[in-house]
Amino acid sequence: MGNQVVPTKSQLLATKKSLKLAKKGFELLDRKRNVLIREIMTLLDQASAIQKKIDVTYSEAYAALELANITLGNCSELACTVPFDDGLNVAYRSVMGVELPIVDLEDSQINFVPYGLHSSNVPLDDAFIKFTEVKKMTAELAEIENSVFRLSDAIKKTTRRANALKNIMIPRFKREVKFITESLEEKDREEFSRMKLIKRKKLREAEGA
């Protein structure tokens, strides 16, 4: 270390400043990591709840579709009347610098059916409504899962940086501060001893004169 760090007062001040910044940086990263972990835990709970709803709604939708096929015959021709849906919009929100998607599905309200009433029945309507609900929930689940992935990646990066500060940079700066401080104290002791010797020599010379 002696070959790398010059034990001067200016270097001591600079190293102490670096140590202070490193500690502050670790505190900020640790705080960021905790916020991200809380956010991801909330999203995981939401994802679990939505996945259960999707599973239930899918079961109900296929049961209704099966009943519609039994009562109406094959409904594949009616399926062609369902319009193509391209109303998916994606925006972003920031959580501690991490960009998380906001998925918006336009025309999400179910206020009409795209097929004629004369060739349909209640089970088919139920199937259409349930599959539309699944579509909305799937978009919401995609938003949450993508957010979880981004948060997980951010947590890993933040943890690596925090650990680098805690285990490498902060101990290094502490060692340098200790080394410089001890070196300066040793120089002060040497200078004090030298000054005492000079003073004694001058006193002896004055007495001899």
C-alpha positions in Angstrom: 0.0 0.0 0.0 2.9 2.3 0.8 3.9 2.3 -2.9 0.4 3.1 -4.0 -0.7 5.8 -1.5 1.3 8.9 -0.8 0.9 9.6 3.0 0.2 13.4 2.8 -2.5 15.5 4.5 -4.1 16.3 1.1 -4.2 12.6 0.3 -5.7 11.9 3.7 -8.5 14.4 3.1 -9.1 13.1 -0.4 -9.3 9.5 0.9 -11.6 10.4 3.8 -13.9 12.1 1.2 -13.9 9.0 -1.0 -14.7 6.9 2.1 -17.6 9.1 3.0 -18.9 9.0 -0.6 -18.6 5.2 -0.7 -20.5 4.8 2.5 -23.2 7.2 1.2 -23.3 5.3 -2.0 -23.8 2.0 -0.2 -26.6 3.5 1.9 -28.4 4.7 -1.2 -27.9 1.4 -3.0 -29.1 -0.6 0.0 -32.2 1.7 0.2 -32.9 1.3 -3.5 -32.5 -2.5 -3.2 -35.0 -2.6 -0.3 -37.6 -0.5 -2.3 -37.2 -2.8 -5.3 -37.6 -5.9 -3.2 -40.8 -4.5 -1.6 -42.1 -3.7 -5.1 -41.3 -7.1 -6.5 -42.9 -8.9 -3.6 -46.1 -6.9 -4.1 -46.1 -7.7 -7.8 -45.5 -11.4 -7.1 -48.6 -11.5 -4.9 -50.6 -9.8 -7.6 -49.3 -12.2 -10.3 -50.3 -15.2 -8.2 -53.8 -13.8 -7.7 -54.3 -13.0 -11.4 -52.9 -16.3 -12.5 -55.5 -18.1 -10.3 -58.3 -15.9 -11.8 -57.0 -16.7 -15.3 -57.1 -20.4 -14.6 -60.6 -20.3 -13.2 -61.9 -18.0 -16.1 -60.3 -20.2 -18.7 -62.0 -23.3 -17.2 -65.3 -21.4 -17.3 -64.7 -20.2 -20.8 -64.0 -23.6 -22.2 -66.9 -25.1 -20.4 -69.2 -22.5 -21.9 -67.7 -23.0 -25.4 -68.1 -26.7 -25.1 -71.8 -26.2 -24.2 -72.2 -23.8 -27.1 -70.7 -26.3 -29.5 -73.1 -29.0 -28.2 -76.2 -26.7 -28.5 -75.2 -24.8 -31.7 -72.9 -27.2 -33.4 -69.4 -26.1 -34.4 -68.9 -22.4 -33.6 -65.8 -22.0 -35.8 -67.7 -19.8 -38.3 -68.9 -17.5 -35.6 -65.3 -17.2 -34.3 -64.4 -15.5 -37.6 -66.7 -12.7 -36.8 -64.6 -11.6 -33.8 -62.7 -8.5 -34.9 -58.9 -8.3 -34.8 -57.8 -6.6 -31.6 -54.7 -4.3 -31.9 -55.6 -1.9 -29.1 -52.7 -2.9 -26.8 -50.7 0.1 -25.7 -47.5 0.1 -23.5 -46.3 3.0 -21.5 -43.7 3.1 -18.7 -43.4 4.1 -15.0 -40.2 4.5 -13.1 -39.4 2.9 -9.7 -36.0 3.9 -8.4 -34.8 4.4 -11.9 -36.2 1.1 -13.2 -38.6 1.5 -16.1 -41.6 -0.8 -15.6 -44.3 -1.3 -18.3 -47.9 -0.2 -18.0 -50.0 -2.2 -20.4 -53.3 -0.7 -21.5 -55.9 -2.6 -23.4 -58.3 -0.3 -25.3 -62.0 -1.0 -25.5 -61.8 -3.2 -22.5 -65.5 -2.9 -21.6 -67.7 -5.7 -23.0 -70.7 -3.9 -24.3 -71.5 -5.8 -27.5 -71.1 -9.2 -29.2 -69.7 -9.2 -32.8 -72.0 -11.9 -34.0 -75.7 -12.1 -34.8 -78.2 -13.1 -32.0 -80.2 -15.5 -34.3 -77.2 -17.9 -34.5 -76.0 -17.7 -30.9 -77.2 -18.5 -27.4 -76.3 -17.8 -23.8 -73.5 -20.3 -23.5 -71.8 -18.7 -26.5 -72.2 -15.3 -25.0 -70.7 -16.5 -21.8 -67.7 -18.0 -23.7 -67.1 -14.8 -25.5 -67.3 -12.7 -22.3 -65.0 -15.1 -20.4 -62.4 -15.2 -23.1 -62.5 -11.4 -23.3 -61.9 -11.3 -19.5 -59.0 -13.7 -19.9 -57.5 -11.4 -22.6 -57.6 -8.4 -20.2 -56.1 -10.4 -17.4 -53.4 -11.9 -19.6 -52.3 -8.4 -20.6 -52.2 -7.4 -16.9 -50.2 -10.6 -16.1 -47.8 -9.8 -18.9 -47.3 -6.3 -17.4 -46.6 -7.7 -14.0 -44.3 -10.6 -15.2 -42.2 -8.2 -17.3 -42.0 -5.8 -14.3 -40.9 -8.7 -12.1 -38.2 -9.6 -14.6 -36.9 -6.0 -14.8 -37.0 -5.6 -11.1 -35.2 -8.9 -10.5 -32.4 -7.9 -12.9 -32.1 -4.4 -11.2 -32.0 -6.0 -7.8 -29.1 -8.3 -8.9 -27.1 -5.3 -10.3 -27.8 -3.2 -7.3 -26.7 -6.0 -5.0 -23.5 -6.5 -6.9 -22.7 -2.7 -6.7 -23.6 -2.5 -3.0 -21.5 -5.6 -2.2 -18.6 -4.1 -4.2 -18.8 -0.9 -2.1 -19.3 -2.8 1.2 -16.7 -5.5 0.8 -14.1 -3.9 -1.5 -14.1 -0.1 -1.7 -15.1 0.8 1.8 -12.5 -1.5 3.5 -9.9 -0.3 1.0 -10.5 3.3 1.8 -10.5 2.5 5.6 -7.1 0.8 5.2 -5.7 3.8 3.3 -7.0 6.2 5.9 -5.4 4.1 8.6 -2.1 3.9 6.7 -1.9 7.6 5.9 -2.9 8.6 9.5 -0.3 6.3 11.1 2.3 7.5 8.6 1.6 11.2 9.3 1.6 10.5 13.1 5.0 8.8 12.7 6.3 11.7 10.8 5.0 14.1 13.5 6.8 12.1 16.2 10.0 12.0 14.2 9.8 15.8 13.6 9.0 16.4 17.3 12.1 14.3 18.3 14.2 16.1 15.8 13.1 19.5 17.1 13.9 18.4 20.7 17.4 17.4 19.7 18.0 20.7 17.9 16.7 22.6 20.9 19.0 20.6 23.3 21.9 21.2 21.0 21.3 24.9 20.9 20.9 25.0 24.7 24.3 23.2 25.1 25.9 25.6 22.7 24.5 28.6 24.5 25.7 27.2 27.9 29.2 26.5 26.4 29.4 30.0 25.1 
